Each structure stands twice: as C-alpha cells, then as structure tokens.
Amino acid sequence: MALIKVVEIMANSGKSWEDAAQNAVKQAAKTIKNIKSIYVKEQTAVVNGENITEYRVNLKISFEVVH
C-alpha cells in the first residue's frame, strides 16, 4: 500500500502561472522526494497599471512516502 502525503505551497514568477508552478515543483523537489502530482488551487497576479508584474500560484504537491 502506498502512502501519499500532501503539502500546500505558494510560488511566483514574472513570466506565467505555468512558470510559477514549475518553480514550485523545482524548489519543493530539493527537499521532497517522490513527487507524484500537483493540484493548482488558486492563481493570482500582481498588476501595476495595465501590466501584470507577477504571477502567483497556490498549489498542493502530492508525494509518496517511502518507508
């Protein structure tokens, strides 16, 4: 039986929401092994005038706990 754990994290990017999600996975993978999936819970952005200056994601990362 596999045991799956979920952690919720936030990340950002100046490029896109996809890049913010990728940044989250890259950073999480430094300390979390066996990442299996992500669920993007929320997307937000910072706007300055007419331009989006920062993309933000709040996501859940699922990973398998190995005994």
CHARMM internal coordinates of N, CA and C (Angstrom, degrees):
IC EDIT
DIST 1 N 1 CA 1.4444
DIST 1 CA 1 C 1.5244
ANGL 1 N 1 CA 1 C 109.25
DIST 1 C 2 N 1.3285
ANGL 1 CA 1 C 2 N 116.47
DIHE 1 N 1 CA 1 C 2 N 133.10
DIST 2 N 2 CA 1.4578
ANGL 1 C 2 N 2 CA 121.55
DIHE 1 CA 1 C 2 N 2 CA 178.17
DIST 2 CA 2 C 1.5221
ANGL 2 N 2 CA 2 C 109.92
DIHE 1 C 2 N 2 CA 2 C -90.35
DIST 2 C 3 N 1.3040
ANGL 2 CA 2 C 3 N 114.90
DIHE 2 N 2 CA 2 C 3 N 141.23
DIST 3 N 3 CA 1.4567
ANGL 2 C 3 N 3 CA 121.16
DIHE 2 CA 2 C 3 N 3 CA 176.10
DIST 3 CA 3 C 1.5213
ANGL 3 N 3 CA 3 C 107.27
DIHE 2 C 3 N 3 CA 3 C -109.10
DIST 3 C 4 N 1.3376
ANGL 3 CA 3 C 4 N 116.71
DIHE 3 N 3 CA 3 C 4 N 121.26
DIST 4 N 4 CA 1.4609
ANGL 3 C 4 N 4 CA 122.14
DIHE 3 CA 3 C 4 N 4 CA -178.32
DIST 4 CA 4 C 1.5203
ANGL 4 N 4 CA 4 C 108.96
DIHE 3 C 4 N 4 CA 4 C -109.21
DIST 4 C 5 N 1.3237
ANGL 4 CA 4 C 5 N 115.84
DIHE 4 N 4 CA 4 C 5 N 131.77
DIST 5 N 5 CA 1.4588
ANGL 4 C 5 N 5 CA 121.87
DIHE 4 CA 4 C 5 N 5 CA 177.61
DIST 5 CA 5 C 1.5271
ANGL 5 N 5 CA 5 C 108.39
DIHE 4 C 5 N 5 CA 5 C -113.44
DIST 5 C 6 N 1.3290
ANGL 5 CA 5 C 6 N 116.84
DIHE 5 N 5 CA 5 C 6 N 150.01
DIST 6 N 6 CA 1.4648
ANGL 5 C 6 N 6 CA 122.05
DIHE 5 CA 5 C 6 N 6 CA -178.69
DIST 6 CA 6 C 1.5214
ANGL 6 N 6 CA 6 C 109.07
DIHE 5 C 6 N 6 CA 6 C -126.29
DIST 6 C 7 N 1.3242
ANGL 6 CA 6 C 7 N 116.22
DIHE 6 N 6 CA 6 C 7 N 132.10
DIST 7 N 7 CA 1.4643
ANGL 6 C 7 N 7 CA 121.71
DIHE 6 CA 6 C 7 N 7 CA 173.42
DIST 7 CA 7 C 1.5261
ANGL 7 N 7 CA 7 C 108.36
DIHE 6 C 7 N 7 CA 7 C -123.34
DIST 7 C 8 N 1.3059
ANGL 7 CA 7 C 8 N 115.99
DIHE 7 N 7 CA 7 C 8 N 147.25
DIST 8 N 8 CA 1.4610
ANGL 7 C 8 N 8 CA 120.98
DIHE 7 CA 7 C 8 N 8 CA 179.87
DIST 8 CA 8 C 1.5246
ANGL 8 N 8 CA 8 C 108.43
DIHE 7 C 8 N 8 CA 8 C -107.59
DIST 8 C 9 N 1.3361
ANGL 8 CA 8 C 9 N 115.70
DIHE 8 N 8 CA 8 C 9 N 130.66
DIST 9 N 9 CA 1.4587
ANGL 8 C 9 N 9 CA 120.17
DIHE 8 CA 8 C 9 N 9 CA -179.47
DIST 9 CA 9 C 1.5249
ANGL 9 N 9 CA 9 C 110.18
DIHE 8 C 9 N 9 CA 9 C -138.56
DIST 9 C 10 N 1.3131
ANGL 9 CA 9 C 10 N 115.77
DIHE 9 N 9 CA 9 C 10 N 164.91
DIST 10 N 10 CA 1.4589
ANGL 9 C 10 N 10 CA 122.34
DIHE 9 CA 9 C 10 N 10 CA 176.06
DIST 10 CA 10 C 1.5216
ANGL 10 N 10 CA 10 C 108.35
DIHE 9 C 10 N 10 CA 10 C -122.72
DIST 10 C 11 N 1.3359
ANGL 10 CA 10 C 11 N 115.49
DIHE 10 N 10 CA 10 C 11 N 147.11
DIST 11 N 11 CA 1.4566
ANGL 10 C 11 N 11 CA 120.68
DIHE 10 CA 10 C 11 N 11 CA 178.43
DIST 11 CA 11 C 1.5239
ANGL 11 N 11 CA 11 C 109.10
DIHE 10 C 11 N 11 CA 11 C -147.47
DIST 11 C 12 N 1.3353
ANGL 11 CA 11 C 12 N 115.49
DIHE 11 N 11 CA 11 C 12 N 166.25
DIST 12 N 12 CA 1.4610
ANGL 11 C 12 N 12 CA 119.39
DIHE 11 CA 11 C 12 N 12 CA -179.34
DIST 12 CA 12 C 1.5192
ANGL 12 N 12 CA 12 C 111.64
DIHE 11 C 12 N 12 CA 12 C -141.07
DIST 12 C 13 N 1.3332
ANGL 12 CA 12 C 13 N 114.76
DIHE 12 N 12 CA 12 C 13 N 168.38
DIST 13 N 13 CA 1.4559
ANGL 12 C 13 N 13 CA 122.18
DIHE 12 CA 12 C 13 N 13 CA 178.90
DIST 13 CA 13 C 1.5246
ANGL 13 N 13 CA 13 C 108.80
DIHE 12 C 13 N 13 CA 13 C -159.44
DIST 13 C 14 N 1.2958
ANGL 13 CA 13 C 14 N 116.30
DIHE 13 N 13 CA 13 C 14 N 151.37
DIST 14 N 14 CA 1.4563
ANGL 13 C 14 N 14 CA 121.19
DIHE 13 CA 13 C 14 N 14 CA 173.89
DIST 14 CA 14 C 1.5150
ANGL 14 N 14 CA 14 C 111.96
DIHE 13 C 14 N 14 CA 14 C -88.65
DIST 14 C 15 N 1.3549
ANGL 14 CA 14 C 15 N 118.05
DIHE 14 N 14 CA 14 C 15 N -5.46
DIST 15 N 15 CA 1.4700
ANGL 14 C 15 N 15 CA 122.15
DIHE 14 CA 14 C 15 N 15 CA -174.84
DIST 15 CA 15 C 1.5226
ANGL 15 N 15 CA 15 C 113.58
DIHE 14 C 15 N 15 CA 15 C -100.11
DIST 15 C 16 N 1.3614
ANGL 15 CA 15 C 16 N 116.50
DIHE 15 N 15 CA 15 C 16 N -55.70
DIST 16 N 16 CA 1.4672
ANGL 15 C 16 N 16 CA 119.74
DIHE 15 CA 15 C 16 N 16 CA -172.36
DIST 16 CA 16 C 1.5270
ANGL 16 N 16 CA 16 C 110.18
DIHE 15 C 16 N 16 CA 16 C -166.13
DIST 16 C 17 N 1.3393
ANGL 16 CA 16 C 17 N 114.97
DIHE 16 N 16 CA 16 C 17 N 168.64
DIST 17 N 17 CA 1.4613
ANGL 16 C 17 N 17 CA 119.80
DIHE 16 CA 16 C 17 N 17 CA 175.35
DIST 17 CA 17 C 1.5284
ANGL 17 N 17 CA 17 C 110.03
DIHE 16 C 17 N 17 CA 17 C -67.19
DIST 17 C 18 N 1.3266
ANGL 17 CA 17 C 18 N 117.15
DIHE 17 N 17 CA 17 C 18 N -36.59
DIST 18 N 18 CA 1.4648
ANGL 17 C 18 N 18 CA 120.64
DIHE 17 CA 17 C 18 N 18 CA 178.48
DIST 18 CA 18 C 1.5211
ANGL 18 N 18 CA 18 C 110.78
DIHE 17 C 18 N 18 CA 18 C -62.33
DIST 18 C 19 N 1.3248
ANGL 18 CA 18 C 19 N 115.70
DIHE 18 N 18 CA 18 C 19 N -41.16
DIST 19 N 19 CA 1.4639
ANGL 18 C 19 N 19 CA 120.14
DIHE 18 CA 18 C 19 N 19 CA 179.00
DIST 19 CA 19 C 1.5271
ANGL 19 N 19 CA 19 C 110.46
DIHE 18 C 19 N 19 CA 19 C -67.58
DIST 19 C 20 N 1.3229
ANGL 19 CA 19 C 20 N 117.31
DIHE 19 N 19 CA 19 C 20 N -36.97
DIST 20 N 20 CA 1.4658
ANGL 19 C 20 N 20 CA 120.80
DIHE 19 CA 19 C 20 N 20 CA 176.53
DIST 20 CA 20 C 1.5250
ANGL 20 N 20 CA 20 C 110.20
DIHE 19 C 20 N 20 CA 20 C -62.47
DIST 20 C 21 N 1.3293
ANGL 20 CA 20 C 21 N 117.46
DIHE 20 N 20 CA 20 C 21 N -42.53
DIST 21 N 21 CA 1.4629
ANGL 20 C 21 N 21 CA 120.95
DIHE 20 CA 20 C 21 N 21 CA 178.09
DIST 21 CA 21 C 1.5230
ANGL 21 N 21 CA 21 C 110.50
DIHE 20 C 21 N 21 CA 21 C -64.45
DIST 21 C 22 N 1.3256
ANGL 21 CA 21 C 22 N 117.27
DIHE 21 N 21 CA 21 C 22 N -41.70
DIST 22 N 22 CA 1.4646
ANGL 21 C 22 N 22 CA 120.87
DIHE 21 CA 21 C 22 N 22 CA 178.38
DIST 22 CA 22 C 1.5234
ANGL 22 N 22 CA 22 C 110.55
DIHE 21 C 22 N 22 CA 22 C -63.21
DIST 22 C 23 N 1.3396
ANGL 22 CA 22 C 23 N 116.85
DIHE 22 N 22 CA 22 C 23 N -40.23
DIST 23 N 23 CA 1.4648
ANGL 22 C 23 N 23 CA 120.59
DIHE 22 CA 22 C 23 N 23 CA 177.00
DIST 23 CA 23 C 1.5227
ANGL 23 N 23 CA 23 C 110.85
DIHE 22 C 23 N 23 CA 23 C -60.69
DIST 23 C 24 N 1.3221
ANGL 23 CA 23 C 24 N 116.54
DIHE 23 N 23 CA 23 C 24 N -40.67
DIST 24 N 24 CA 1.4646
ANGL 23 C 24 N 24 CA 120.87
DIHE 23 CA 23 C 24 N 24 CA 178.85
DIST 24 CA 24 C 1.5190
ANGL 24 N 24 CA 24 C 110.71
DIHE 23 C 24 N 24 CA 24 C -61.32
DIST 24 C 25 N 1.3174
ANGL 24 CA 24 C 25 N 117.08
DIHE 24 N 24 CA 24 C 25 N -45.86
DIST 25 N 25 CA 1.4685
ANGL 24 C 25 N 25 CA 121.01
DIHE 24 CA 24 C 25 N 25 CA -179.36
DIST 25 CA 25 C 1.5281
ANGL 25 N 25 CA 25 C 110.61
DIHE 24 C 25 N 25 CA 25 C -64.84
DIST 25 C 26 N 1.3254
ANGL 25 CA 25 C 26 N 117.24
DIHE 25 N 25 CA 25 C 26 N -43.68
DIST 26 N 26 CA 1.4687
ANGL 25 C 26 N 26 CA 120.39
DIHE 25 CA 25 C 26 N 26 CA -179.82
DIST 26 CA 26 C 1.5216
ANGL 26 N 26 CA 26 C 111.69
DIHE 25 C 26 N 26 CA 26 C -61.06
DIST 26 C 27 N 1.3307
ANGL 26 CA 26 C 27 N 116.74
DIHE 26 N 26 CA 26 C 27 N -44.17
DIST 27 N 27 CA 1.4579
ANGL 26 C 27 N 27 CA 120.23
DIHE 26 CA 26 C 27 N 27 CA -179.72
DIST 27 CA 27 C 1.5275
ANGL 27 N 27 CA 27 C 111.10
DIHE 26 C 27 N 27 CA 27 C -68.97
DIST 27 C 28 N 1.3218
ANGL 27 CA 27 C 28 N 117.07
DIHE 27 N 27 CA 27 C 28 N -43.66
DIST 28 N 28 CA 1.4597
ANGL 27 C 28 N 28 CA 120.85
DIHE 27 CA 27 C 28 N 28 CA -179.25
DIST 28 CA 28 C 1.5253
ANGL 28 N 28 CA 28 C 110.89
DIHE 27 C 28 N 28 CA 28 C -63.45
DIST 28 C 29 N 1.3167
ANGL 28 CA 28 C 29 N 116.80
DIHE 28 N 28 CA 28 C 29 N -37.23
DIST 29 N 29 CA 1.4675
ANGL 28 C 29 N 29 CA 120.91
DIHE 28 CA 28 C 29 N 29 CA -177.45
DIST 29 CA 29 C 1.5252
ANGL 29 N 29 CA 29 C 112.71
DIHE 28 C 29 N 29 CA 29 C -64.96
DIST 29 C 30 N 1.3238
ANGL 29 CA 29 C 30 N 117.45
DIHE 29 N 29 CA 29 C 30 N -15.47
DIST 30 N 30 CA 1.4669
ANGL 29 C 30 N 30 CA 119.97
DIHE 29 CA 29 C 30 N 30 CA 176.93
DIST 30 CA 30 C 1.5219
ANGL 30 N 30 CA 30 C 111.60
DIHE 29 C 30 N 30 CA 30 C -68.29
DIST 30 C 31 N 1.3444
ANGL 30 CA 30 C 31 N 116.80
DIHE 30 N 30 CA 30 C 31 N -28.39
DIST 31 N 31 CA 1.4664
ANGL 30 C 31 N 31 CA 119.84
DIHE 30 CA 30 C 31 N 31 CA -178.72
DIST 31 CA 31 C 1.5196
ANGL 31 N 31 CA 31 C 113.82
DIHE 30 C 31 N 31 CA 31 C -123.75
DIST 31 C 32 N 1.3360
ANGL 31 CA 31 C 32 N 117.42
DIHE 31 N 31 CA 31 C 32 N -14.79
DIST 32 N 32 CA 1.4654
ANGL 31 C 32 N 32 CA 121.42
DIHE 31 CA 31 C 32 N 32 CA -179.50
DIST 32 CA 32 C 1.5274
ANGL 32 N 32 CA 32 C 108.40
DIHE 31 C 32 N 32 CA 32 C -112.11
DIST 32 C 33 N 1.3096
ANGL 32 CA 32 C 33 N 116.02
DIHE 32 N 32 CA 32 C 33 N 123.99
DIST 33 N 33 CA 1.4666
ANGL 32 C 33 N 33 CA 121.29
DIHE 32 CA 32 C 33 N 33 CA 178.71
DIST 33 CA 33 C 1.5262
ANGL 33 N 33 CA 33 C 109.69
DIHE 32 C 33 N 33 CA 33 C -99.52
DIST 33 C 34 N 1.3181
ANGL 33 CA 33 C 34 N 116.20
DIHE 33 N 33 CA 33 C 34 N 160.54
DIST 34 N 34 CA 1.4655
ANGL 33 C 34 N 34 CA 123.58
DIHE 33 CA 33 C 34 N 34 CA 175.34
DIST 34 CA 34 C 1.5278
ANGL 34 N 34 CA 34 C 113.79
DIHE 33 C 34 N 34 CA 34 C 63.22
DIST 34 C 35 N 1.3416
ANGL 34 CA 34 C 35 N 117.00
DIHE 34 N 34 CA 34 C 35 N 38.13
DIST 35 N 35 CA 1.4649
ANGL 34 C 35 N 35 CA 120.08
DIHE 34 CA 34 C 35 N 35 CA 176.63
DIST 35 CA 35 C 1.5235
ANGL 35 N 35 CA 35 C 108.04
DIHE 34 C 35 N 35 CA 35 C -64.58
DIST 35 C 36 N 1.3364
ANGL 35 CA 35 C 36 N 115.52
DIHE 35 N 35 CA 35 C 36 N 130.35
DIST 36 N 36 CA 1.4616
ANGL 35 C 36 N 36 CA 121.12
DIHE 35 CA 35 C 36 N 36 CA -176.54
DIST 36 CA 36 C 1.5273
ANGL 36 N 36 CA 36 C 112.76
DIHE 35 C 36 N 36 CA 36 C -108.77
DIST 36 C 37 N 1.3467
ANGL 36 CA 36 C 37 N 117.88
DIHE 36 N 36 CA 36 C 37 N -34.16
DIST 37 N 37 CA 1.4654
ANGL 36 C 37 N 37 CA 119.46
DIHE 36 CA 36 C 37 N 37 CA -177.56
DIST 37 CA 37 C 1.5200
ANGL 37 N 37 CA 37 C 110.37
DIHE 36 C 37 N 37 CA 37 C -164.42
DIST 37 C 38 N 1.3428
ANGL 37 CA 37 C 38 N 114.47
DIHE 37 N 37 CA 37 C 38 N 165.12
DIST 38 N 38 CA 1.4583
ANGL 37 C 38 N 38 CA 120.42
DIHE 37 CA 37 C 38 N 38 CA 172.10
DIST 38 CA 38 C 1.5221
ANGL 38 N 38 CA 38 C 108.26
DIHE 37 C 38 N 38 CA 38 C -129.67
DIST 38 C 39 N 1.3099
ANGL 38 CA 38 C 39 N 115.32
DIHE 38 N 38 CA 38 C 39 N 151.95
DIST 39 N 39 CA 1.4535
ANGL 38 C 39 N 39 CA 122.68
DIHE 38 CA 38 C 39 N 39 CA 175.35
DIST 39 CA 39 C 1.5258
ANGL 39 N 39 CA 39 C 106.31
DIHE 38 C 39 N 39 CA 39 C -127.13
DIST 39 C 40 N 1.3233
ANGL 39 CA 39 C 40 N 117.00
DIHE 39 N 39 CA 39 C 40 N 115.54
DIST 40 N 40 CA 1.4602
ANGL 39 C 40 N 40 CA 120.92
DIHE 39 CA 39 C 40 N 40 CA 179.38
DIST 40 CA 40 C 1.5257
ANGL 40 N 40 CA 40 C 107.63
DIHE 39 C 40 N 40 CA 40 C -80.36
DIST 40 C 41 N 1.3089
ANGL 40 CA 40 C 41 N 114.57
DIHE 40 N 40 CA 40 C 41 N 110.60
DIST 41 N 41 CA 1.4567
ANGL 40 C 41 N 41 CA 121.63
DIHE 40 CA 40 C 41 N 41 CA -175.91
DIST 41 CA 41 C 1.5270
ANGL 41 N 41 CA 41 C 111.69
DIHE 40 C 41 N 41 CA 41 C -82.95
DIST 41 C 42 N 1.3350
ANGL 41 CA 41 C 42 N 116.46
DIHE 41 N 41 CA 41 C 42 N -37.61
DIST 42 N 42 CA 1.4540
ANGL 41 C 42 N 42 CA 120.56
DIHE 41 CA 41 C 42 N 42 CA -174.55
DIST 42 CA 42 C 1.5200
ANGL 42 N 42 CA 42 C 110.23
DIHE 41 C 42 N 42 CA 42 C -154.40
DIST 42 C 43 N 1.3353
ANGL 42 CA 42 C 43 N 115.60
DIHE 42 N 42 CA 42 C 43 N 143.94
DIST 43 N 43 CA 1.4520
ANGL 42 C 43 N 43 CA 122.02
DIHE 42 CA 42 C 43 N 43 CA 174.95
DIST 43 CA 43 C 1.5269
ANGL 43 N 43 CA 43 C 107.91
DIHE 42 C 43 N 43 CA 43 C -124.80
DIST 43 C 44 N 1.3298
ANGL 43 CA 43 C 44 N 116.22
DIHE 43 N 43 CA 43 C 44 N 132.99
DIST 44 N 44 CA 1.4550
ANGL 43 C 44 N 44 CA 121.03
DIHE 43 CA 43 C 44 N 44 CA 175.36
DIST 44 CA 44 C 1.5238
ANGL 44 N 44 CA 44 C 108.43
DIHE 43 C 44 N 44 CA 44 C -138.08
DIST 44 C 45 N 1.3203
ANGL 44 CA 44 C 45 N 115.95
DIHE 44 N 44 CA 44 C 45 N 169.36
DIST 45 N 45 CA 1.4546
ANGL 44 C 45 N 45 CA 120.00
DIHE 44 CA 44 C 45 N 45 CA 179.08
DIST 45 CA 45 C 1.5210
ANGL 45 N 45 CA 45 C 109.62
DIHE 44 C 45 N 45 CA 45 C -146.33
DIST 45 C 46 N 1.3251
ANGL 45 CA 45 C 46 N 114.71
DIHE 45 N 45 CA 45 C 46 N 152.47
DIST 46 N 46 CA 1.4504
ANGL 45 C 46 N 46 CA 122.06
DIHE 45 CA 45 C 46 N 46 CA 174.02
DIST 46 CA 46 C 1.5240
ANGL 46 N 46 CA 46 C 106.77
DIHE 45 C 46 N 46 CA 46 C -98.85
DIST 46 C 47 N 1.3278
ANGL 46 CA 46 C 47 N 116.79
DIHE 46 N 46 CA 46 C 47 N 131.67
DIST 47 N 47 CA 1.4641
ANGL 46 C 47 N 47 CA 121.59
DIHE 46 CA 46 C 47 N 47 CA -177.31
DIST 47 CA 47 C 1.5204
ANGL 47 N 47 CA 47 C 109.30
DIHE 46 C 47 N 47 CA 47 C -118.38
DIST 47 C 48 N 1.3234
ANGL 47 CA 47 C 48 N 115.55
DIHE 47 N 47 CA 47 C 48 N 136.94
DIST 48 N 48 CA 1.4611
ANGL 47 C 48 N 48 CA 122.39
DIHE 47 CA 47 C 48 N 48 CA 175.22
DIST 48 CA 48 C 1.5212
ANGL 48 N 48 CA 48 C 106.95
DIHE 47 C 48 N 48 CA 48 C -122.83
DIST 48 C 49 N 1.3166
ANGL 48 CA 48 C 49 N 116.73
DIHE 48 N 48 CA 48 C 49 N 101.01
DIST 49 N 49 CA 1.4618
ANGL 48 C 49 N 49 CA 120.24
DIHE 48 CA 48 C 49 N 49 CA -177.03
DIST 49 CA 49 C 1.5156
ANGL 49 N 49 CA 49 C 110.15
DIHE 48 C 49 N 49 CA 49 C 71.44
DIST 49 C 50 N 1.3198
ANGL 49 CA 49 C 50 N 116.54
DIHE 49 N 49 CA 49 C 50 N -112.76
DIST 50 N 50 CA 1.4686
ANGL 49 C 50 N 50 CA 122.41
DIHE 49 CA 49 C 50 N 50 CA -179.94
DIST 50 CA 50 C 1.5201
ANGL 50 N 50 CA 50 C 113.01
DIHE 49 C 50 N 50 CA 50 C -102.60
DIST 50 C 51 N 1.3143
ANGL 50 CA 50 C 51 N 117.69
DIHE 50 N 50 CA 50 C 51 N -1.07
DIST 51 N 51 CA 1.4615
ANGL 50 C 51 N 51 CA 120.51
DIHE 50 CA 50 C 51 N 51 CA -172.53
DIST 51 CA 51 C 1.5227
ANGL 51 N 51 CA 51 C 112.75
DIHE 50 C 51 N 51 CA 51 C -115.84
DIST 51 C 52 N 1.3269
ANGL 51 CA 51 C 52 N 115.00
DIHE 51 N 51 CA 51 C 52 N 140.54
DIST 52 N 52 CA 1.4638
ANGL 51 C 52 N 52 CA 120.87
DIHE 51 CA 51 C 52 N 52 CA 170.72
DIST 52 CA 52 C 1.5235
ANGL 52 N 52 CA 52 C 107.07
DIHE 51 C 52 N 52 CA 52 C -78.63
DIST 52 C 53 N 1.3238
ANGL 52 CA 52 C 53 N 115.98
DIHE 52 N 52 CA 52 C 53 N 124.88
DIST 53 N 53 CA 1.4596
ANGL 52 C 53 N 53 CA 120.10
DIHE 52 CA 52 C 53 N 53 CA -178.27
DIST 53 CA 53 C 1.5237
ANGL 53 N 53 CA 53 C 113.37
DIHE 52 C 53 N 53 CA 53 C -104.24
DIST 53 C 54 N 1.3412
ANGL 53 CA 53 C 54 N 116.48
DIHE 53 N 53 CA 53 C 54 N -19.51
DIST 54 N 54 CA 1.4635
ANGL 53 C 54 N 54 CA 119.81
DIHE 53 CA 53 C 54 N 54 CA 179.67
DIST 54 CA 54 C 1.5305
ANGL 54 N 54 CA 54 C 109.75
DIHE 53 C 54 N 54 CA 54 C -154.51
DIST 54 C 55 N 1.3259
ANGL 54 CA 54 C 55 N 115.15
DIHE 54 N 54 CA 54 C 55 N 133.60
DIST 55 N 55 CA 1.4637
ANGL 54 C 55 N 55 CA 122.48
DIHE 54 CA 54 C 55 N 55 CA 175.94
DIST 55 CA 55 C 1.5172
ANGL 55 N 55 CA 55 C 107.81
DIHE 54 C 55 N 55 CA 55 C -102.20
DIST 55 C 56 N 1.3397
ANGL 55 CA 55 C 56 N 116.69
DIHE 55 N 55 CA 55 C 56 N 136.06
DIST 56 N 56 CA 1.4601
ANGL 55 C 56 N 56 CA 120.74
DIHE 55 CA 55 C 56 N 56 CA -178.65
DIST 56 CA 56 C 1.5233
ANGL 56 N 56 CA 56 C 110.61
DIHE 55 C 56 N 56 CA 56 C -128.85
DIST 56 C 57 N 1.3210
ANGL 56 CA 56 C 57 N 115.65
DIHE 56 N 56 CA 56 C 57 N 142.38
DIST 57 N 57 CA 1.4632
ANGL 56 C 57 N 57 CA 121.13
DIHE 56 CA 56 C 57 N 57 CA 175.24
DIST 57 CA 57 C 1.5174
ANGL 57 N 57 CA 57 C 109.74
DIHE 56 C 57 N 57 CA 57 C -128.72
DIST 57 C 58 N 1.3010
ANGL 57 CA 57 C 58 N 114.69
DIHE 57 N 57 CA 57 C 58 N 144.24
DIST 58 N 58 CA 1.4579
ANGL 57 C 58 N 58 CA 122.98
DIHE 57 CA 57 C 58 N 58 CA 170.99
DIST 58 CA 58 C 1.5218
ANGL 58 N 58 CA 58 C 103.99
DIHE 57 C 58 N 58 CA 58 C -114.81
DIST 58 C 59 N 1.3211
ANGL 58 CA 58 C 59 N 117.04
DIHE 58 N 58 CA 58 C 59 N 117.98
DIST 59 N 59 CA 1.4538
ANGL 58 C 59 N 59 CA 119.19
DIHE 58 CA 58 C 59 N 59 CA -174.68
DIST 59 CA 59 C 1.5131
ANGL 59 N 59 CA 59 C 112.93
DIHE 58 C 59 N 59 CA 59 C -138.07
DIST 59 C 60 N 1.3177
ANGL 59 CA 59 C 60 N 113.96
DIHE 59 N 59 CA 59 C 60 N 162.59
DIST 60 N 60 CA 1.4568
ANGL 59 C 60 N 60 CA 121.97
DIHE 59 CA 59 C 60 N 60 CA 176.69
DIST 60 CA 60 C 1.5240
ANGL 60 N 60 CA 60 C 108.36
DIHE 59 C 60 N 60 CA 60 C -110.04
DIST 60 C 61 N 1.3070
ANGL 60 CA 60 C 61 N 116.21
DIHE 60 N 60 CA 60 C 61 N 130.77
DIST 61 N 61 CA 1.4602
ANGL 60 C 61 N 61 CA 122.02
DIHE 60 CA 60 C 61 N 61 CA 178.28
DIST 61 CA 61 C 1.5250
ANGL 61 N 61 CA 61 C 107.98
DIHE 60 C 61 N 61 CA 61 C -108.69
DIST 61 C 62 N 1.3327
ANGL 61 CA 61 C 62 N 115.78
DIHE 61 N 61 CA 61 C 62 N 126.59
DIST 62 N 62 CA 1.4615
ANGL 61 C 62 N 62 CA 121.83
DIHE 61 CA 61 C 62 N 62 CA 178.31
DIST 62 CA 62 C 1.5283
ANGL 62 N 62 CA 62 C 108.69
DIHE 61 C 62 N 62 CA 62 C -103.56
DIST 62 C 63 N 1.3167
ANGL 62 CA 62 C 63 N 115.59
DIHE 62 N 62 CA 62 C 63 N 134.97
DIST 63 N 63 CA 1.4671
ANGL 62 C 63 N 63 CA 119.13
DIHE 62 CA 62 C 63 N 63 CA 177.68
DIST 63 CA 63 C 1.5199
ANGL 63 N 63 CA 63 C 109.91
DIHE 62 C 63 N 63 CA 63 C -144.06
DIST 63 C 64 N 1.3171
ANGL 63 CA 63 C 64 N 113.62
DIHE 63 N 63 CA 63 C 64 N 153.07
DIST 64 N 64 CA 1.4628
ANGL 63 C 64 N 64 CA 120.45
DIHE 63 CA 63 C 64 N 64 CA -178.31
DIST 64 CA 64 C 1.5231
ANGL 64 N 64 CA 64 C 109.67
DIHE 63 C 64 N 64 CA 64 C -87.09
DIST 64 C 65 N 1.3236
ANGL 64 CA 64 C 65 N 115.67
DIHE 64 N 64 CA 64 C 65 N 129.89
DIST 65 N 65 CA 1.4557
ANGL 64 C 65 N 65 CA 121.48
DIHE 64 CA 64 C 65 N 65 CA 177.44
DIST 65 CA 65 C 1.5207
ANGL 65 N 65 CA 65 C 107.28
DIHE 64 C 65 N 65 CA 65 C -88.14
DIST 65 C 66 N 1.3091
ANGL 65 CA 65 C 66 N 115.94
DIHE 65 N 65 CA 65 C 66 N 123.18
DIST 66 N 66 CA 1.4576
ANGL 65 C 66 N 66 CA 122.09
DIHE 65 CA 65 C 66 N 66 CA -178.83
DIST 66 CA 66 C 1.5227
ANGL 66 N 66 CA 66 C 108.05
DIHE 65 C 66 N 66 CA 66 C -101.49
DIST 66 C 67 N 1.3084
ANGL 66 CA 66 C 67 N 115.98
DIHE 66 N 66 CA 66 C 67 N 131.63
DIST 67 N 67 CA 1.4750
ANGL 66 C 67 N 67 CA 120.87
DIHE 66 CA 66 C 67 N 67 CA -179.91
DIST 67 CA 67 C 1.5030
ANGL 67 N 67 CA 67 C 110.73
DIHE 66 C 67 N 67 CA 67 C -81.00
END
COOR INIT
IC SEED 1 N 1 CA 1 C
IC BUILD
